[in-house]
Amino acid sequence: MAIGMRFLSRKEVMAIGGYNAFLQTKLPPEHRIYDPDKETLESGMATFLTAFPRGFAIEVLDVYSGPPRIVFKFRHWGYMEGTFKEHPPHGKRVEFFGICIFHVDEEMKVEKTEYFYERGNFLASFLSAPAAAAAEAASGSGCPVMGGN
């Protein structure tokens, strides 16, 4: 499975868990609000089940091509009604959009999957309004257009 970063085998994904596979990042550890390198399959699942007690649905929005390469746009979403790590719930919808490519064989069995999506905006949406404002103020971009000093 390719996730826009590096290819992971089915065995690797099953070992580390889907959330940890999908949230792989090159960000330095000190800038991660979720660090898949420190999570296990169990802890990752517990984190998301706590944050989204009603579930975290995946929805196919558009299908662009048929077999043997099935390309579609998806949305993964839910309402953050529980704590995410140290971040309190805000009750708002959290979502991200992406493109997926399924490579299937003659029997329509998936041989390979590729996912492309933006992780950063998704994870930033876990921050409550006060936490997001504090993070923005602390960034000190210095850009007069963006409201910095």
CNS distance restraints for C-alpha pairs under 8 A (distance, minus, plus):
assign (resid   1 and name CA) (resid   7 and name CA) 5.42 0.50 0.50
assign (resid   1 and name CA) (resid   8 and name CA) 4.91 0.50 0.50
assign (resid   1 and name CA) (resid   9 and name CA) 5.73 0.50 0.50
assign (resid   1 and name CA) (resid  10 and name CA) 6.61 0.50 0.50
assign (resid   1 and name CA) (resid  13 and name CA) 7.99 0.50 0.50
assign (resid   1 and name CA) (resid 112 and name CA) 5.85 0.50 0.50
assign (resid   1 and name CA) (resid 113 and name CA) 4.87 0.50 0.50
assign (resid   1 and name CA) (resid 114 and name CA) 5.68 0.50 0.50
assign (resid   1 and name CA) (resid 115 and name CA) 7.85 0.50 0.50
assign (resid   2 and name CA) (resid   6 and name CA) 5.74 0.50 0.50
assign (resid   2 and name CA) (resid   7 and name CA) 4.18 0.50 0.50
assign (resid   2 and name CA) (resid   8 and name CA) 5.97 0.50 0.50
assign (resid   2 and name CA) (resid 113 and name CA) 6.28 0.50 0.50
assign (resid   2 and name CA) (resid 114 and name CA) 4.48 0.50 0.50
assign (resid   2 and name CA) (resid 115 and name CA) 6.11 0.50 0.50
assign (resid   3 and name CA) (resid   7 and name CA) 6.77 0.50 0.50
assign (resid   3 and name CA) (resid   8 and name CA) 7.90 0.50 0.50
assign (resid   3 and name CA) (resid  21 and name CA) 7.68 0.50 0.50
assign (resid   3 and name CA) (resid  22 and name CA) 6.39 0.50 0.50
assign (resid   3 and name CA) (resid 114 and name CA) 5.71 0.50 0.50
assign (resid   3 and name CA) (resid 115 and name CA) 4.59 0.50 0.50
assign (resid   3 and name CA) (resid 116 and name CA) 5.99 0.50 0.50
assign (resid   4 and name CA) (resid 114 and name CA) 7.27 0.50 0.50
assign (resid   4 and name CA) (resid 115 and name CA) 6.02 0.50 0.50
assign (resid   4 and name CA) (resid 116 and name CA) 5.07 0.50 0.50
assign (resid   4 and name CA) (resid 117 and name CA) 7.26 0.50 0.50
assign (resid   5 and name CA) (resid  24 and name CA) 7.48 0.50 0.50
assign (resid   5 and name CA) (resid  25 and name CA) 7.79 0.50 0.50
assign (resid   8 and name CA) (resid  12 and name CA) 5.88 0.50 0.50
assign (resid   8 and name CA) (resid  13 and name CA) 6.40 0.50 0.50
assign (resid   8 and name CA) (resid  21 and name CA) 7.85 0.50 0.50
assign (resid   9 and name CA) (resid  13 and name CA) 6.37 0.50 0.50
assign (resid  10 and name CA) (resid  14 and name CA) 6.14 0.50 0.50
assign (resid  11 and name CA) (resid  15 and name CA) 6.17 0.50 0.50
assign (resid  12 and name CA) (resid  16 and name CA) 6.28 0.50 0.50
assign (resid  13 and name CA) (resid  17 and name CA) 5.42 0.50 0.50
assign (resid  13 and name CA) (resid  18 and name CA) 6.00 0.50 0.50
assign (resid  13 and name CA) (resid  21 and name CA) 5.96 0.50 0.50
assign (resid  14 and name CA) (resid  18 and name CA) 7.13 0.50 0.50
assign (resid  15 and name CA) (resid  41 and name CA) 6.78 0.50 0.50
assign (resid  16 and name CA) (resid  20 and name CA) 6.06 0.50 0.50
assign (resid  16 and name CA) (resid  21 and name CA) 6.70 0.50 0.50
assign (resid  16 and name CA) (resid  40 and name CA) 5.88 0.50 0.50
assign (resid  16 and name CA) (resid  41 and name CA) 4.89 0.50 0.50
assign (resid  17 and name CA) (resid  21 and name CA) 6.21 0.50 0.50
assign (resid  17 and name CA) (resid  40 and name CA) 7.15 0.50 0.50
assign (resid  17 and name CA) (resid  41 and name CA) 4.33 0.50 0.50
assign (resid  17 and name CA) (resid  42 and name CA) 7.72 0.50 0.50
assign (resid  17 and name CA) (resid  44 and name CA) 7.22 0.50 0.50
assign (resid  17 and name CA) (resid  45 and name CA) 7.62 0.50 0.50
assign (resid  18 and name CA) (resid  22 and name CA) 6.02 0.50 0.50
assign (resid  18 and name CA) (resid  41 and name CA) 7.65 0.50 0.50
assign (resid  19 and name CA) (resid  23 and name CA) 5.98 0.50 0.50
assign (resid  19 and name CA) (resid  36 and name CA) 7.77 0.50 0.50
assign (resid  19 and name CA) (resid  41 and name CA) 7.92 0.50 0.50
assign (resid  19 and name CA) (resid  44 and name CA) 6.24 0.50 0.50
assign (resid  19 and name CA) (resid  45 and name CA) 7.13 0.50 0.50
assign (resid  20 and name CA) (resid  24 and name CA) 6.26 0.50 0.50
assign (resid  20 and name CA) (resid  36 and name CA) 4.66 0.50 0.50
assign (resid  20 and name CA) (resid  37 and name CA) 7.53 0.50 0.50
assign (resid  20 and name CA) (resid  39 and name CA) 7.03 0.50 0.50
assign (resid  20 and name CA) (resid  40 and name CA) 7.65 0.50 0.50
assign (resid  20 and name CA) (resid  41 and name CA) 7.22 0.50 0.50
assign (resid  20 and name CA) (resid  44 and name CA) 6.56 0.50 0.50
assign (resid  21 and name CA) (resid  36 and name CA) 7.47 0.50 0.50
assign (resid  23 and name CA) (resid  36 and name CA) 6.36 0.50 0.50
assign (resid  23 and name CA) (resid 119 and name CA) 6.62 0.50 0.50
assign (resid  24 and name CA) (resid  35 and name CA) 7.99 0.50 0.50
assign (resid  24 and name CA) (resid  36 and name CA) 6.07 0.50 0.50
assign (resid  24 and name CA) (resid  37 and name CA) 7.73 0.50 0.50
assign (resid  27 and name CA) (resid  31 and name CA) 6.38 0.50 0.50
assign (resid  27 and name CA) (resid  32 and name CA) 6.68 0.50 0.50
assign (resid  28 and name CA) (resid  32 and name CA) 7.01 0.50 0.50
assign (resid  29 and name CA) (resid  35 and name CA) 6.91 0.50 0.50
assign (resid  33 and name CA) (resid  85 and name CA) 7.97 0.50 0.50
assign (resid  33 and name CA) (resid 123 and name CA) 7.19 0.50 0.50
assign (resid  34 and name CA) (resid  85 and name CA) 7.74 0.50 0.50
assign (resid  34 and name CA) (resid 123 and name CA) 7.76 0.50 0.50
assign (resid  35 and name CA) (resid  39 and name CA) 6.63 0.50 0.50
assign (resid  36 and name CA) (resid  40 and name CA) 7.75 0.50 0.50
assign (resid  36 and name CA) (resid  44 and name CA) 7.72 0.50 0.50
assign (resid  39 and name CA) (resid  43 and name CA) 5.76 0.50 0.50
assign (resid  39 and name CA) (resid  44 and name CA) 5.74 0.50 0.50
assign (resid  40 and name CA) (resid  44 and name CA) 5.88 0.50 0.50
assign (resid  41 and name CA) (resid  45 and name CA) 6.21 0.50 0.50
assign (resid  42 and name CA) (resid  46 and name CA) 6.11 0.50 0.50
assign (resid  43 and name CA) (resid  47 and name CA) 6.06 0.50 0.50
assign (resid  44 and name CA) (resid  48 and name CA) 6.49 0.50 0.50
assign (resid  45 and name CA) (resid  49 and name CA) 6.05 0.50 0.50
assign (resid  46 and name CA) (resid  50 and name CA) 5.99 0.50 0.50
assign (resid  47 and name CA) (resid  51 and name CA) 6.30 0.50 0.50
assign (resid  47 and name CA) (resid  84 and name CA) 6.26 0.50 0.50
assign (resid  47 and name CA) (resid  85 and name CA) 6.81 0.50 0.50
assign (resid  48 and name CA) (resid  52 and name CA) 5.87 0.50 0.50
assign (resid  48 and name CA) (resid  84 and name CA) 7.19 0.50 0.50
assign (resid  49 and name CA) (resid  53 and name CA) 5.51 0.50 0.50
assign (resid  49 and name CA) (resid  55 and name CA) 7.02 0.50 0.50
assign (resid  50 and name CA) (resid  82 and name CA) 5.38 0.50 0.50
assign (resid  50 and name CA) (resid  83 and name CA) 6.32 0.50 0.50
assign (resid  50 and name CA) (resid  84 and name CA) 7.04 0.50 0.50
assign (resid  51 and name CA) (resid  80 and name CA) 5.34 0.50 0.50
assign (resid  51 and name CA) (resid  81 and name CA) 5.89 0.50 0.50
assign (resid  51 and name CA) (resid  82 and name CA) 3.97 0.50 0.50
assign (resid  51 and name CA) (resid  83 and name CA) 5.01 0.50 0.50
assign (resid  51 and name CA) (resid  84 and name CA) 5.08 0.50 0.50
assign (resid  51 and name CA) (resid  89 and name CA) 7.15 0.50 0.50
assign (resid  52 and name CA) (resid  56 and name CA) 6.18 0.50 0.50
assign (resid  52 and name CA) (resid  78 and name CA) 6.34 0.50 0.50
assign (resid  52 and name CA) (resid  79 and name CA) 6.03 0.50 0.50
assign (resid  52 and name CA) (resid  80 and name CA) 5.26 0.50 0.50
assign (resid  52 and name CA) (resid  81 and name CA) 5.89 0.50 0.50
assign (resid  52 and name CA) (resid  82 and name CA) 6.07 0.50 0.50
assign (resid  53 and name CA) (resid  81 and name CA) 6.75 0.50 0.50
assign (resid  53 and name CA) (resid  82 and name CA) 6.77 0.50 0.50
assign (resid  54 and name CA) (resid  78 and name CA) 7.49 0.50 0.50
assign (resid  54 and name CA) (resid  79 and name CA) 7.52 0.50 0.50
assign (resid  55 and name CA) (resid  78 and name CA) 6.27 0.50 0.50
assign (resid  56 and name CA) (resid  76 and name CA) 6.69 0.50 0.50
assign (resid  56 and name CA) (resid  77 and name CA) 5.31 0.50 0.50
assign (resid  56 and name CA) (resid  78 and name CA) 4.55 0.50 0.50
assign (resid  56 and name CA) (resid  79 and name CA) 7.68 0.50 0.50
assign (resid  57 and name CA) (resid  76 and name CA) 5.57 0.50 0.50
assign (resid  57 and name CA) (resid  77 and name CA) 5.35 0.50 0.50
assign (resid  57 and name CA) (resid  78 and name CA) 6.23 0.50 0.50
assign (resid  58 and name CA) (resid  74 and name CA) 6.85 0.50 0.50
assign (resid  58 and name CA) (resid  75 and name CA) 5.67 0.50 0.50
assign (resid  58 and name CA) (resid  76 and name CA) 4.27 0.50 0.50
assign (resid  58 and name CA) (resid  77 and name CA) 6.44 0.50 0.50
assign (resid  59 and name CA) (resid  74 and name CA) 5.49 0.50 0.50
assign (resid  59 and name CA) (resid  75 and name CA) 5.15 0.50 0.50
assign (resid  59 and name CA) (resid  76 and name CA) 6.30 0.50 0.50
assign (resid  60 and name CA) (resid  72 and name CA) 6.87 0.50 0.50
assign (resid  60 and name CA) (resid  73 and name CA) 6.05 0.50 0.50
assign (resid  60 and name CA) (resid  74 and name CA) 4.45 0.50 0.50
assign (resid  60 and name CA) (resid  75 and name CA) 6.54 0.50 0.50
assign (resid  61 and name CA) (resid  72 and name CA) 7.32 0.50 0.50
assign (resid  61 and name CA) (resid  73 and name CA) 5.46 0.50 0.50
assign (resid  61 and name CA) (resid  74 and name CA) 5.29 0.50 0.50
assign (resid  61 and name CA) (resid  75 and name CA) 6.94 0.50 0.50
assign (resid  62 and name CA) (resid  72 and name CA) 5.49 0.50 0.50
assign (resid  62 and name CA) (resid  73 and name CA) 5.17 0.50 0.50
assign (resid  62 and name CA) (resid  74 and name CA) 7.24 0.50 0.50
assign (resid  63 and name CA) (resid  70 and name CA) 7.45 0.50 0.50
assign (resid  63 and name CA) (resid  71 and name CA) 6.00 0.50 0.50
assign (resid  63 and name CA) (resid  72 and name CA) 4.24 0.50 0.50
assign (resid  63 and name CA) (resid  73 and name CA) 6.50 0.50 0.50
assign (resid  64 and name CA) (resid  70 and name CA) 7.29 0.50 0.50
assign (resid  64 and name CA) (resid  71 and name CA) 5.31 0.50 0.50
assign (resid  64 and name CA) (resid  72 and name CA) 5.52 0.50 0.50
assign (resid  64 and name CA) (resid  73 and name CA) 7.88 0.50 0.50
assign (resid  65 and name CA) (resid  69 and name CA) 6.83 0.50 0.50
assign (resid  65 and name CA) (resid  70 and name CA) 5.21 0.50 0.50
assign (resid  65 and name CA) (resid  71 and name CA) 5.29 0.50 0.50
assign (resid  65 and name CA) (resid  72 and name CA) 7.38 0.50 0.50
assign (resid  66 and name CA) (resid  70 and name CA) 4.68 0.50 0.50
assign (resid  66 and name CA) (resid  71 and name CA) 7.10 0.50 0.50
assign (resid  67 and name CA) (resid 103 and name CA) 7.48 0.50 0.50
assign (resid  67 and name CA) (resid 104 and name CA) 6.59 0.50 0.50
assign (resid  67 and name CA) (resid 108 and name CA) 7.77 0.50 0.50
assign (resid  68 and name CA) (resid 102 and name CA) 7.90 0.50 0.50
assign (resid  68 and name CA) (resid 103 and name CA) 5.77 0.50 0.50
assign (resid  68 and name CA) (resid 104 and name CA) 5.13 0.50 0.50
assign (resid  68 and name CA) (resid 105 and name CA) 6.51 0.50 0.50
assign (resid  68 and name CA) (resid 106 and name CA) 7.64 0.50 0.50
assign (resid  68 and name CA) (resid 108 and name CA) 7.82 0.50 0.50
assign (resid  69 and name CA) (resid 101 and name CA) 6.37 0.50 0.50
assign (resid  69 and name CA) (resid 102 and name CA) 5.63 0.50 0.50
assign (resid  69 and name CA) (resid 103 and name CA) 4.69 0.50 0.50
assign (resid  69 and name CA) (resid 104 and name CA) 6.44 0.50 0.50
assign (resid  70 and name CA) (resid 101 and name CA) 5.52 0.50 0.50
assign (resid  70 and name CA) (resid 102 and name CA) 5.02 0.50 0.50
assign (resid  70 and name CA) (resid 103 and name CA) 6.48 0.50 0.50
assign (resid  70 and name CA) (resid 104 and name CA) 7.71 0.50 0.50
assign (resid  71 and name CA) (resid  99 and name CA) 7.09 0.50 0.50
assign (resid  71 and name CA) (resid 100 and name CA) 5.71 0.50 0.50
assign (resid  71 and name CA) (resid 101 and name CA) 4.46 0.50 0.50
assign (resid  71 and name CA) (resid 102 and name CA) 6.48 0.50 0.50
assign (resid  72 and name CA) (resid  99 and name CA) 5.68 0.50 0.50
assign (resid  72 and name CA) (resid 100 and name CA) 5.44 0.50 0.50
assign (resid  72 and name CA) (resid 101 and name CA) 6.61 0.50 0.50
assign (resid  73 and name CA) (resid  97 and name CA) 7.21 0.50 0.50
assign (resid  73 and name CA) (resid  98 and name CA) 5.69 0.50 0.50
assign (resid  73 and name CA) (resid  99 and name CA) 4.48 0.50 0.50
assign (resid  73 and name CA) (resid 100 and name CA) 6.36 0.50 0.50
assign (resid  74 and name CA) (resid  97 and name CA) 5.61 0.50 0.50
assign (resid  74 and name CA) (resid  98 and name CA) 5.40 0.50 0.50
assign (resid  74 and name CA) (resid  99 and name CA) 6.14 0.50 0.50
assign (resid  74 and name CA) (resid 100 and name CA) 7.34 0.50 0.50
assign (resid  75 and name CA) (resid  95 and name CA) 6.72 0.50 0.50
assign (resid  75 and name CA) (resid  96 and name CA) 5.68 0.50 0.50
assign (resid  75 and name CA) (resid  97 and name CA) 4.45 0.50 0.50
assign (resid  75 and name CA) (resid  98 and name CA) 6.55 0.50 0.50
assign (resid  76 and name CA) (resid  95 and name CA) 5.49 0.50 0.50
assign (resid  76 and name CA) (resid  96 and name CA) 5.52 0.50 0.50
assign (resid  76 and name CA) (resid  97 and name CA) 6.50 0.50 0.50
assign (resid  77 and name CA) (resid  93 and name CA) 6.88 0.50 0.50
assign (resid  77 and name CA) (resid  94 and name CA) 5.57 0.50 0.50
assign (resid  77 and name CA) (resid  95 and name CA) 4.13 0.50 0.50
assign (resid  77 and name CA) (resid  96 and name CA) 6.61 0.50 0.50
assign (resid  78 and name CA) (resid  93 and name CA) 5.57 0.50 0.50
assign (resid  78 and name CA) (resid  94 and name CA) 5.58 0.50 0.50
assign (resid  78 and name CA) (resid  95 and name CA) 6.60 0.50 0.50
assign (resid  79 and name CA) (resid  91 and name CA) 5.71 0.50 0.50
assign (resid  79 and name CA) (resid  92 and name CA) 5.39 0.50 0.50
assign (resid  79 and name CA) (resid  93 and name CA) 4.34 0.50 0.50
assign (resid  79 and name CA) (resid  94 and name CA) 5.89 0.50 0.50
assign (resid  80 and name CA) (resid  89 and name CA) 5.60 0.50 0.50
assign (resid  80 and name CA) (resid  90 and name CA) 6.15 0.50 0.50
assign (resid  80 and name CA) (resid  91 and name CA) 4.93 0.50 0.50
assign (resid  80 and name CA) (resid  92 and name CA) 5.85 0.50 0.50
assign (resid  80 and name CA) (resid  93 and name CA) 6.40 0.50 0.50
assign (resid  80 and name CA) (resid  94 and name CA) 6.56 0.50 0.50
assign (resid  80 and name CA) (resid 126 and name CA) 7.51 0.50 0.50
assign (resid  81 and name CA) (resid  89 and name CA) 5.06 0.50 0.50
assign (resid  81 and name CA) (resid  90 and name CA) 6.44 0.50 0.50
assign (resid  81 and name CA) (resid  91 and name CA) 4.75 0.50 0.50
assign (resid  81 and name CA) (resid  92 and name CA) 7.68 0.50 0.50
assign (resid  82 and name CA) (resid  88 and name CA) 6.95 0.50 0.50
assign (resid  82 and name CA) (resid  89 and name CA) 4.87 0.50 0.50
assign (resid  82 and name CA) (resid  91 and name CA) 7.95 0.50 0.50
assign (resid  83 and name CA) (resid  87 and name CA) 5.72 0.50 0.50
assign (resid  83 and name CA) (resid  88 and name CA) 4.72 0.50 0.50
assign (resid  83 and name CA) (resid  89 and name CA) 4.98 0.50 0.50
assign (resid  84 and name CA) (resid  88 and name CA) 6.52 0.50 0.50
assign (resid  84 and name CA) (resid  89 and name CA) 7.07 0.50 0.50
assign (resid  84 and name CA) (resid 126 and name CA) 7.09 0.50 0.50
assign (resid  87 and name CA) (resid 126 and name CA) 7.10 0.50 0.50
assign (resid  87 and name CA) (resid 127 and name CA) 6.31 0.50 0.50
assign (resid  87 and name CA) (resid 128 and name CA) 7.09 0.50 0.50
assign (resid  88 and name CA) (resid 127 and name CA) 7.96 0.50 0.50
assign (resid  88 and name CA) (resid 128 and name CA) 6.92 0.50 0.50
assign (resid  89 and name CA) (resid 126 and name CA) 8.00 0.50 0.50
assign (resid  89 and name CA) (resid 128 and name CA) 7.27 0.50 0.50
assign (resid  90 and name CA) (resid 128 and name CA) 5.89 0.50 0.50
assign (resid  94 and name CA) (resid 122 and name CA) 7.01 0.50 0.50
assign (resid  94 and name CA) (resid 125 and name CA) 6.12 0.50 0.50
assign (resid  94 and name CA) (resid 126 and name CA) 7.18 0.50 0.50
assign (resid  95 and name CA) (resid 122 and name CA) 6.27 0.50 0.50
assign (resid  96 and name CA) (resid 117 and name CA) 7.51 0.50 0.50
assign (resid  96 and name CA) (resid 118 and name CA) 7.34 0.50 0.50
assign (resid  96 and name CA) (resid 119 and name CA) 7.82 0.50 0.50
assign (resid  96 and name CA) (resid 121 and name CA) 7.74 0.50 0.50
assign (resid  96 and name CA) (resid 122 and name CA) 5.60 0.50 0.50
assign (resid  97 and name CA) (resid 117 and name CA) 6.28 0.50 0.50
assign (resid  97 and name CA) (resid 118 and name CA) 7.61 0.50 0.50
assign (resid  98 and name CA) (resid 115 and name CA) 6.97 0.50 0.50
assign (resid  98 and name CA) (resid 116 and name CA) 5.47 0.50 0.50
assign (resid  98 and name CA) (resid 117 and name CA) 4.34 0.50 0.50
assign (resid  98 and name CA) (resid 118 and name CA) 7.37 0.50 0.50
assign (resid  99 and name CA) (resid 115 and name CA) 5.86 0.50 0.50
assign (resid  99 and name CA) (resid 116 and name CA) 5.21 0.50 0.50
assign (resid  99 and name CA) (resid 117 and name CA) 6.59 0.50 0.50
assign (resid 100 and name CA) (resid 113 and name CA) 7.03 0.50 0.50
assign (resid 100 and name CA) (resid 114 and name CA) 5.54 0.50 0.50
assign (resid 100 and name CA) (resid 115 and name CA) 4.51 0.50 0.50
assign (resid 100 and name CA) (resid 116 and name CA) 6.37 0.50 0.50
assign (resid 101 and name CA) (resid 113 and name CA) 5.59 0.50 0.50
assign (resid 101 and name CA) (resid 114 and name CA) 5.06 0.50 0.50
assign (resid 101 and name CA) (resid 115 and name CA) 6.59 0.50 0.50
assign (resid 102 and name CA) (resid 110 and name CA) 6.26 0.50 0.50
assign (resid 102 and name CA) (resid 111 and name CA) 7.55 0.50 0.50
assign (resid 102 and name CA) (resid 112 and name CA) 6.05 0.50 0.50
assign (resid 102 and name CA) (resid 113 and name CA) 4.68 0.50 0.50
assign (resid 102 and name CA) (resid 114 and name CA) 6.70 0.50 0.50
assign (resid 103 and name CA) (resid 110 and name CA) 5.75 0.50 0.50
assign (resid 103 and name CA) (resid 111 and name CA) 5.58 0.50 0.50
assign (resid 103 and name CA) (resid 112 and name CA) 5.11 0.50 0.50
assign (resid 103 and name CA) (resid 113 and name CA) 6.19 0.50 0.50
assign (resid 104 and name CA) (resid 108 and name CA) 5.08 0.50 0.50
assign (resid 104 and name CA) (resid 109 and name CA) 5.19 0.50 0.50
assign (resid 104 and name CA) (resid 110 and name CA) 4.36 0.50 0.50
assign (resid 104 and name CA) (resid 111 and name CA) 5.37 0.50 0.50
assign (resid 104 and name CA) (resid 112 and name CA) 7.20 0.50 0.50
assign (resid 105 and name CA) (resid 109 and name CA) 5.49 0.50 0.50
assign (resid 105 and name CA) (resid 110 and name CA) 6.64 0.50 0.50
assign (resid 105 and name CA) (resid 111 and name CA) 6.65 0.50 0.50
assign (resid 118 and name CA) (resid 122 and name CA) 7.05 0.50 0.50
assign (resid 119 and name CA) (resid 123 and name CA) 6.29 0.50 0.50
assign (resid 120 and name CA) (resid 124 and name CA) 6.06 0.50 0.50
assign (resid 121 and name CA) (resid 125 and name CA) 6.29 0.50 0.50
assign (resid 122 and name CA) (resid 126 and name CA) 7.41 0.50 0.50
assign (resid 123 and name CA) (resid 127 and name CA) 7.79 0.50 0.50
assign (resid 124 and name CA) (resid 132 and name CA) 7.76 0.50 0.50
assign (resid 127 and name CA) (resid 131 and name CA) 5.69 0.50 0.50
assign (resid 127 and name CA) (resid 132 and name CA) 5.50 0.50 0.50
assign (resid 128 and name CA) (resid 132 and name CA) 5.98 0.50 0.50
assign (resid 129 and name CA) (resid 133 and name CA) 6.09 0.50 0.50
assign (resid 130 and name CA) (resid 134 and name CA) 6.14 0.50 0.50
assign (resid 131 and name CA) (resid 135 and name CA) 6.14 0.50 0.50
assign (resid 132 and name CA) (resid 136 and name CA) 6.15 0.50 0.50
assign (resid 133 and name CA) (resid 137 and name CA) 6.11 0.50 0.50
assign (resid 134 and name CA) (resid 138 and name CA) 6.06 0.50 0.50
assign (resid 135 and name CA) (resid 139 and name CA) 6.27 0.50 0.50
assign (resid 136 and name CA) (resid 140 and name CA) 7.52 0.50 0.50
assign (resid 137 and name CA) (resid 148 and name CA) 7.94 0.50 0.50
assign (resid 140 and name CA) (resid 148 and name CA) 5.72 0.50 0.50
assign (resid 140 and name CA) (resid 149 and name CA) 6.83 0.50 0.50
assign (resid 141 and name CA) (resid 146 and name CA) 7.80 0.50 0.50
assign (resid 141 and name CA) (resid 148 and name CA) 5.30 0.50 0.50
assign (resid 141 and name CA) (resid 149 and name CA) 7.29 0.50 0.50
assign (resid 142 and name CA) (resid 147 and name CA) 7.50 0.50 0.50
assign (resid 142 and name CA) (resid 148 and name CA) 4.12 0.50 0.50
assign (resid 142 and name CA) (resid 149 and name CA) 4.42 0.50 0.50
assign (resid 143 and name CA) (resid 147 and name CA) 6.16 0.50 0.50
assign (resid 143 and name CA) (resid 148 and name CA) 4.70 0.50 0.50
assign (resid 143 and name CA) (resid 149 and name CA) 6.47 0.50 0.50
assign (resid 144 and name CA) (resid 148 and name CA) 5.32 0.50 0.50
assign (resid 144 and name CA) (resid 149 and name CA) 6.35 0.50 0.50
